[in-house]
Amino acid sequence: MSGSAERAVMPPPTDPAIDTDLLLELRFFAKADRLKLIRPAILAAARMSGFDEQLGHDIVLAVDEACQNIIIHGYQGRSDQRIALAAFRLSDGMELQLRDTAPTIDPATIRPRDLDHIRPGGLGTHFIQEVMDDIAFQPAPDGVGNLLSLTKRLPRPT
């Protein structure tokens, strides 16, 4: 990110009535190998938010897929661009935000591919929708790029 987008602070989760705790805020270049560094941090944030190991790995998968989509589709492989990630602990789960400076997308155009078509790739959106409870594109604070919010709620005790 450049200019004001580089210095932008990630906004808190969308509902100001929700008690939040910023667990981490990272910026990294849009390179697939950087995700090796990000995955353990996301898992640790998930565990600190009360998720078990399995759900923590599911959350890591969802964020990893979202980052891959930014790298491949948003930035079209341009590794000189950056992604910002923030993880917030909520009273009932966690919210992760991903910010990029790629061209603004129309959320209505993002759909998982038909699972009946057997071919490699194209399942990231499906995985994200299966794992996360809420997915929302919010306006970027300075009007540049995209801000994706992924929320996962803690399971209710049975």
C-alpha positions in Angstrom: 0.0 0.0 0.0 1.2 3.5 -0.6 0.5 6.9 0.7 -2.4 7.2 3.2 -3.4 3.5 2.7 0.0 2.5 4.1 -0.6 4.4 7.3 -4.3 3.6 7.6 -5.3 2.0 10.9 -7.7 -0.9 10.5 -11.2 0.0 11.7 -12.7 -1.8 14.7 -15.3 -4.4 14.0 -18.5 -3.1 12.4 -20.7 -3.2 15.5 -19.5 -0.6 18.1 -21.5 -2.3 20.8 -19.4 -5.4 20.6 -16.5 -5.6 23.1 -13.3 -6.1 21.1 -9.6 -6.6 21.6 -7.1 -6.1 18.8 -4.9 -9.2 18.9 -2.7 -8.5 15.9 -2.3 -6.1 13.0 0.2 -7.1 10.3 1.1 -5.8 6.9 2.9 -8.0 4.4 3.8 -8.1 0.7 1.3 -9.9 -1.6 3.5 -13.0 -2.0 2.3 -16.5 -1.4 5.4 -17.4 0.7 4.5 -14.7 3.2 1.4 -16.6 4.2 3.7 -19.2 5.9 4.5 -16.4 8.4 0.9 -15.3 8.8 -0.7 -18.8 9.4 0.7 -19.4 12.9 -0.3 -15.8 14.0 -3.9 -16.4 12.8 -4.0 -19.8 14.6 -2.6 -18.2 17.8 -5.3 -15.4 17.6 -8.0 -18.0 17.0 -6.8 -20.0 20.1 -6.7 -16.7 22.2 -10.3 -16.0 21.0 -11.4 -19.4 22.5 -11.5 -21.6 19.4 -10.2 -25.2 19.6 -7.4 -26.5 17.4 -9.6 -27.7 14.6 -11.7 -24.6 14.3 -8.5 -22.6 14.6 -7.1 -24.4 11.5 -10.4 -23.9 9.7 -10.1 -20.1 10.3 -6.5 -20.2 9.1 -7.7 -21.9 5.9 -10.4 -19.3 5.3 -7.9 -16.4 5.8 -5.3 -18.1 3.7 -7.8 -18.5 0.8 -8.9 -14.9 1.1 -5.2 -13.8 0.9 -4.6 -16.0 -2.1 -7.6 -14.4 -3.8 -6.2 -10.9 -3.1 -2.8 -12.0 -4.5 -4.1 -13.8 -7.6 -7.3 -11.9 -8.5 -6.9 -8.5 -6.8 -3.3 -7.8 -7.5 -3.0 -10.2 -10.4 0.3 -11.6 -9.0 1.9 -8.2 -8.5 4.1 -9.0 -5.5 5.1 -5.4 -4.8 1.6 -4.7 -3.3 0.7 -5.1 0.3 -2.1 -6.7 2.3 -3.0 -5.6 5.8 -4.5 -8.1 8.3 -6.1 -7.3 11.7 -7.5 -9.9 14.1 -10.0 -8.8 16.8 -11.1 -11.0 19.7 -14.9 -10.5 20.2 -16.9 -11.5 23.3 -18.4 -14.3 21.2 -15.7 -15.1 18.7 -13.3 -13.2 16.4 -13.3 -10.9 13.4 -10.5 -10.8 10.9 -10.1 -7.9 8.4 -8.1 -8.0 5.2 -7.3 -4.7 3.5 -5.8 -4.3 0.0 -5.4 -1.5 -2.5 -6.5 -3.5 -5.5 -9.2 -2.2 -7.7 -12.5 -2.1 -5.8 -14.6 -5.2 -6.5 -18.3 -5.7 -6.7 -19.1 -8.3 -3.9 -22.1 -9.5 -6.0 -19.6 -10.9 -8.6 -17.9 -13.2 -6.0 -19.3 -16.7 -6.1 -17.9 -20.1 -5.5 -17.6 -22.2 -8.6 -20.0 -25.1 -9.2 -18.8 -28.0 -7.2 -20.1 -30.4 -9.8 -17.4 -29.2 -12.2 -14.3 -31.2 -11.5 -11.2 -29.1 -12.1 -8.4 -27.7 -10.0 -8.7 -24.4 -8.2 -11.6 -22.1 -7.6 -12.7 -23.5 -4.3 -11.4 -20.7 -2.0 -14.7 -18.8 -1.9 -16.5 -22.0 -1.1 -14.1 -22.8 1.8 -14.4 -19.2 3.2 -18.2 -19.4 3.1 -18.3 -22.8 4.7 -16.0 -21.8 7.6 -16.9 -18.3 8.5 -20.2 -17.1 9.9 -20.2 -13.6 8.4 -18.4 -12.3 5.4 -18.7 -8.7 4.4 -17.0 -6.2 2.2 -16.9 -2.8 3.8 -15.9 0.5 2.3 -12.2 1.1 2.7 -11.5 3.9 5.2 -9.9 6.2 2.5 -12.0 4.9 -0.4 -9.0 3.0 -1.9 -9.1 -0.8 -2.3 -11.1 -3.4 -0.5 -11.8 -4.2 3.1 -13.0 -7.8 3.8 -14.4 -8.7 7.2 -14.5 -12.3 8.2 -16.3 -13.2 11.4 -16.4 -16.5 13.2 -18.6 -17.1 16.3 -17.6 -19.5 19.1 -19.7 -22.6 19.1 -22.5 -22.6 21.6 -22.2 -25.1 24.5 -24.3 -28.2 24.0 
